[in-house]
Amino acid sequence: MSSKILIIGACGQIGTELTTKLREIHGVNNVIASDINTRKLDLVNAGPFVILDAKNFNAIKDCCINNNIDTVYLMAALLSATGEKYPMEAWDLNMNSLFHVLNLAKGGQIKKVFWPSSIAVFGPTTPSLNTPQHTICEPTTVYGITKQVGERWCEYYYNKYGVDVRSIRYPGIISYKAMPGGGTTDYAVEIYHQAIKEGKYTSFLSKNTNLPMMFMDDAIKATTDIMAAPAKNISIRSSYNLAAISFTPEEIANSIKAEIPEFNISYKPDFRQAIADSWPASIDDSVARNDWNWSHEFDLKTMTAEMLTQLRKKYNG
Ligand SMILES: NC(=O)c1ccc[n+]([C@@H]2O[C@H](COP(=O)([O-])OP(=O)(O)OC[C@H]3O[C@@H](n4cnc5c(N)ncnc54)[C@H](O)[C@@H]3O)[C@@H](O)[C@H]2O)c1
């Protein structure tokens, strides 16, 4: 029998594409998309959609009961850059939404939970190269703190109450369908849009800032793979390291120049530079690769080719 799924925060950068993929796998009517607003009309009109506040336990519970939901993907969050501007709002949304969903699973209302963590759980004291699965996590952003604490609670709910919660630490996600929602790696999406629209881009990170990144198709594949894996294969119940590529603003600019020679990049670091400087440059994700056969497909060159092809279609028709 196919799962009955609720996606909370479905109108975001990842939720938009996750909804489409889960509907392909499970059938349109088995995947209910939800968000606090209806700003992505194409998603709202593409299948079942409800307005749902991730901070409202009773609303989530009612939605799950009324629709026989067995699996929840909790994608609503305030991201790293926005979280620094609104620290209490980030804490409130990121933590309470997680507790609501974990408590529904603890009560038996739902059977399975996906909740994304982030490379933001790491901090300046974390080994920066090939960061191991188990390592020092002393995050310096509110967002990172919410993700680190969230990981601890996920593991606790699994150990104490048997909640089948699965999680991955996404790196910066790059996609062409929805714009990113206020993270520190957003530059790596904006740069492609500006390359097509303006032929130039001013990066808010300095040219040698090396960060772990991933093309959206790989992130969605990781998400559906971990949720499809047998429970016995999931040895990490906090959150898995996940990696694909690492690059700097200069390297992504060079990959664009290989296709658009006149493209020009300049650098004007802002407050997000300090956040980026606290994160690792590359991630060791061998545990995910061993446990549930994770592998990525896109490297910088193939991702750039795909981003430019799709954005040319979008802007130039
Ligand atoms: N995009 C990335 O690069 C990245 C990297 C690491 C981790 N993540 C994590 O993945 C998840 C999804 O990220 P994203 O990039 O799609 O975020 P996003 O900001 O693009 O989308 C978040 C969505 O949540 C919705 N939302 C906000 N408040 C809500 C509320 N109270 N109730 C219901 N919905 C609400 C927003 O309207 C938005 O559509 C988040 O947990 C994020 O921390 C993302």
Ligand as a Chemical Component Dictionary entry (heavy atoms), coordinates in Angstrom:
data_LIG
# 
_chem_comp.id                   LIG 
_chem_comp.type                 NON-POLYMER 
_chem_comp.pdbx_formal_charge   0 
_chem_comp.three_letter_code    LIG 
# 
loop_
_chem_comp_atom.comp_id 
_chem_comp_atom.atom_id 
_chem_comp_atom.alt_atom_id 
_chem_comp_atom.type_symbol 
_chem_comp_atom.charge 
_chem_comp_atom.model_Cartn_x 
_chem_comp_atom.model_Cartn_y 
_chem_comp_atom.model_Cartn_z 
_chem_comp_atom.pdbx_ordinal 
LIG N1  N1  N 0  17.972 25.008 0.824  1  
LIG C1  C1  C 0  19.113 24.661 1.400  2  
LIG O1  O1  O 0  20.199 24.930 0.859  3  
LIG C2  C2  C 0  19.105 23.899 2.707  4  
LIG C3  C3  C 0  20.330 23.460 3.243  5  
LIG C4  C4  C 0  20.334 22.792 4.462  6  
LIG C5  C5  C 0  19.118 22.492 5.095  7  
LIG N2  N2  N 1  17.949 22.923 4.545  8  
LIG C6  C6  C 0  16.702 22.622 5.278  9  
LIG O2  O2  O 0  15.721 22.071 4.418  10 
LIG C7  C7  C 0  14.410 22.512 4.813  11 
LIG C8  C8  C 0  13.732 23.169 3.635  12 
LIG O3  O3  O 0  14.550 24.255 3.210  13 
LIG P1  P1  P 0  14.139 25.195 1.995  14 
LIG O4  O4  O 0  15.418 25.677 1.399  15 
LIG O5  O5  O -1 13.139 24.553 1.134  16 
LIG O6  O6  O 0  13.493 26.414 2.813  17 
LIG P2  P2  P 0  12.608 27.620 2.244  18 
LIG O7  O7  O 0  12.841 28.791 3.123  19 
LIG O8  O8  O 0  12.799 27.779 0.781  20 
LIG O9  O9  O 0  11.130 27.064 2.482  21 
LIG C9  C9  C 0  10.547 26.960 3.749  22 
LIG C10 C10 C 0  9.036  26.954 3.568  23 
LIG O10 O10 O 0  8.450  26.913 4.868  24 
LIG C11 C11 C 0  7.321  27.769 4.848  25 
LIG N3  N3  N 0  6.995  28.188 6.206  26 
LIG C12 C12 C 0  7.564  29.171 6.943  27 
LIG N4  N4  N 0  6.950  29.272 8.130  28 
LIG C13 C13 C 0  5.974  28.331 8.146  29 
LIG C14 C14 C 0  5.001  27.936 9.084  30 
LIG N5  N5  N 0  4.891  28.544 10.278 31 
LIG N6  N6  N 0  4.175  26.928 8.769  32 
LIG C15 C15 C 0  4.255  26.306 7.565  33 
LIG N7  N7  N 0  5.158  26.633 6.622  34 
LIG C16 C16 C 0  6.000  27.643 6.915  35 
LIG C17 C17 C 0  7.711  28.942 3.960  36 
LIG O11 O11 O 0  6.561  29.629 3.466  37 
LIG C18 C18 C 0  8.501  28.221 2.860  38 
LIG O12 O12 O 0  7.659  27.877 1.781  39 
LIG C19 C19 C 0  14.635 23.425 6.024  40 
LIG O13 O13 O 0  14.503 22.682 7.214  41 
LIG C20 C20 C 0  16.069 23.865 5.874  42 
LIG O14 O14 O 0  16.619 24.193 7.113  43 
LIG C21 C21 C 0  17.914 23.623 3.387  44 
# 
loop_
_chem_comp_bond.comp_id 
_chem_comp_bond.atom_id_1 
_chem_comp_bond.atom_id_2 
_chem_comp_bond.value_order 
_chem_comp_bond.pdbx_ordinal 
LIG N1  C1  SING 1  
LIG C1  O1  DOUB 2  
LIG C1  C2  SING 3  
LIG C2  C3  SING 4  
LIG C2  C21 DOUB 5  
LIG C3  C4  DOUB 6  
LIG C4  C5  SING 7  
LIG C5  N2  DOUB 8  
LIG N2  C6  SING 9  
LIG N2  C21 SING 10 
LIG C6  O2  SING 11 
LIG C6  C20 SING 12 
LIG O2  C7  SING 13 
LIG C7  C8  SING 14 
LIG C7  C19 SING 15 
LIG C8  O3  SING 16 
LIG O3  P1  SING 17 
LIG P1  O4  DOUB 18 
LIG P1  O5  SING 19 
LIG P1  O6  SING 20 
LIG O6  P2  SING 21 
LIG P2  O7  DOUB 22 
LIG P2  O8  SING 23 
LIG P2  O9  SING 24 
LIG O9  C9  SING 25 
LIG C9  C10 SING 26 
LIG C10 O10 SING 27 
LIG C10 C18 SING 28 
LIG O10 C11 SING 29 
LIG C11 N3  SING 30 
LIG C11 C17 SING 31 
LIG N3  C12 SING 32 
LIG N3  C16 SING 33 
LIG C12 N4  DOUB 34 
LIG N4  C13 SING 35 
LIG C13 C14 SING 36 
LIG C13 C16 DOUB 37 
LIG C14 N5  SING 38 
LIG C14 N6  DOUB 39 
LIG N6  C15 SING 40 
LIG C15 N7  DOUB 41 
LIG N7  C16 SING 42 
LIG C17 O11 SING 43 
LIG C17 C18 SING 44 
LIG C18 O12 SING 45 
LIG C19 O13 SING 46 
LIG C19 C20 SING 47 
LIG C20 O14 SING 48 
# 
